[in-house]
Amino acid sequence: DEQLRIVEARAREAEQRAAHFAEEYEQLQCVFHERAKEWQENQWQQRALEAERRVRDLTLLIETMKKTRADHSTQLAQKLEEATSRERALKETLRQIQNKYE
């Protein structure tokens, strides 16, 4: 009788421990899934931040290129104006020389 009660008590303790371990395992699984989801969301956030940074960099590069092109266009326009002015002056000088010798 006594041995039977001891065995039954140990069996109940083992069942309780098994139930406790099963409950703890479920909780750990939940925590694991939550952490995995957080990690995945963090990875997407990191990728989104990196993409935003790249877009900012490209936008800045495009703006710089536009400004550089505008600066070059302005410089070219000034040089063209200077060349046109010199051309006019040379044509005028040539006309005066031709008039002198006619």
C-alpha positions in Angstrom: 0.0 0.0 0.0 2.7 2.5 1.0 4.7 1.8 -2.1 1.7 2.2 -4.3 1.0 5.6 -2.7 4.6 6.7 -3.1 4.5 5.6 -6.8 1.2 7.4 -7.4 2.5 10.5 -5.6 5.6 10.4 -7.8 3.5 9.9 -10.9 1.3 12.9 -10.0 4.5 15.0 -9.4 5.9 13.9 -12.7 2.5 14.8 -14.4 2.5 18.2 -12.8 6.2 18.8 -13.8 5.3 17.7 -17.3 2.3 20.0 -17.4 4.5 22.8 -16.0 7.2 22.1 -18.7 4.5 22.0 -21.4 3.1 25.4 -20.2 6.6 26.9 -20.0 7.4 25.5 -23.5 4.3 27.2 -24.9 5.2 30.5 -23.2 8.8 30.3 -24.6 7.3 29.5 -28.1 5.2 32.6 -27.8 8.2 34.7 -26.8 10.2 33.2 -29.5 7.6 34.0 -32.2 7.2 37.6 -30.8 11.0 38.1 -30.9 11.2 36.7 -34.4 8.4 39.0 -35.5 10.1 42.0 -33.9 13.4 41.0 -35.5 11.7 40.8 -38.9 10.0 44.1 -38.4 13.3 45.6 -37.4 15.0 44.2 -40.5 12.3 45.8 -42.7 12.6 49.1 -40.8 16.4 49.0 -41.3 15.9 48.3 -45.0 13.3 51.1 -45.3 15.7 53.5 -43.5 18.5 52.5 -45.9 16.3 53.0 -48.9 15.2 56.4 -47.6 18.9 57.4 -47.1 19.7 56.3 -50.6 16.8 58.3 -52.0 18.0 61.4 -50.1 21.5 60.8 -51.4 20.3 60.4 -55.0 18.0 63.5 -54.7 21.0 65.5 -53.4 23.1 64.2 -56.3 20.4 65.1 -58.8 20.0 68.6 -57.4 23.8 69.1 -57.4 24.0 67.9 -61.0 21.1 70.3 -62.0 22.8 73.2 -60.2 26.2 72.3 -61.9 24.4 72.1 -65.3 22.7 75.4 -64.6 26.1 76.9 -63.6 27.7 75.6 -66.8 24.8 76.8 -68.8 25.2 80.3 -67.3 29.0 80.2 -67.9 28.4 79.0 -71.5 25.9 81.7 -72.1 28.4 84.3 -70.8 31.1 82.9 -73.0 28.8 82.9 -76.0 27.9 86.5 -75.2 31.6 87.5 -74.9 32.4 85.7 -78.2 29.5 87.3 -79.9 30.6 90.7 -78.6 34.1 90.1 -79.8 32.8 88.9 -83.2 30.7 92.1 -83.5 33.8 94.2 -82.6 36.0 92.4 -85.1 33.4 92.7 -87.8 33.2 96.5 -87.0 36.9 96.8 -87.2 37.0 94.8 -90.4 34.3 97.1 -91.9 36.2 100.2 -90.9 39.4 98.8 -92.5 37.5 97.9 -95.6 36.0 101.4 -95.7 39.4 103.0 -95.3 40.9 101.2 -98.3 37.9 101.6 -100.6 
